[in-house]
């Protein structure tokens, strides 16, 4: 399942995307939080990295982004613009 929540407060938009999937390993989360694409099994994955970069290009320091995850429980991505 995927849950998407959008909230508008004054001139800010908060977007939360949660799933109940397999989760993300802590080493991968650290790479994403550092603003890097991550490598796994010899492949470079750039999806989340590209999304963060585009948000920063459009919104600069006004953009906030966080990602939390637990293996076997799911992942939550939160953005504010």
C-alpha positions in Angstrom: 0.0 0.0 0.0 1.0 3.6 -0.6 -0.3 6.6 1.3 0.1 10.1 -0.1 -0.7 13.1 2.2 -0.7 16.7 0.9 -1.1 19.6 3.3 -1.1 23.3 2.6 -0.1 25.7 5.3 0.0 29.4 4.4 2.4 29.4 1.4 4.0 26.0 2.1 3.1 22.6 0.7 3.9 19.4 2.6 4.0 16.1 0.8 4.3 12.8 2.5 4.6 9.5 0.7 4.6 6.3 2.8 4.6 2.6 1.8 4.5 -0.7 3.7 7.2 -2.3 1.5 10.4 -4.0 2.3 12.1 -0.8 3.5 15.6 0.5 2.8 18.9 -0.5 4.3 20.5 2.0 6.6 23.7 2.3 4.4 21.5 3.3 1.4 19.6 5.8 3.6 22.8 7.4 4.6 23.9 7.9 1.0 20.5 9.4 0.1 20.6 11.7 3.1 24.1 12.9 2.1 22.7 13.8 -1.3 24.4 11.1 -3.2 23.1 8.4 -5.6 23.5 5.0 -4.1 25.3 2.0 -5.3 24.0 -1.6 -4.8 25.1 -4.8 -6.4 27.4 -2.9 -8.8 24.6 -0.6 -10.1 24.1 3.1 -9.4 20.6 4.2 -8.6 19.7 7.8 -9.2 15.9 8.1 -8.8 15.7 9.7 -5.4 18.9 11.6 -5.9 17.5 13.2 -9.1 14.2 14.1 -7.3 16.1 15.9 -4.5 18.4 17.7 -7.0 15.4 19.0 -9.0 13.6 20.2 -5.9 16.7 22.1 -4.9 17.1 23.6 -8.3 13.5 24.9 -8.3 13.1 25.8 -4.6 16.7 26.2 -3.3 16.9 26.5 0.5 13.2 26.7 0.8 12.9 23.0 0.1 13.0 20.5 2.9 13.4 16.7 2.4 13.6 13.7 4.7 13.5 10.0 4.3 13.0 7.4 7.0 12.7 3.6 6.6 12.8 0.3 8.5 13.5 -3.0 6.9 10.4 -5.1 6.7 8.1 -2.2 7.7 8.2 0.4 4.9 9.5 3.9 4.0 8.3 7.4 4.4 9.5 10.4 2.3 8.5 13.9 3.4 9.0 17.0 1.4 8.1 20.6 2.0 8.2 23.4 -0.6 
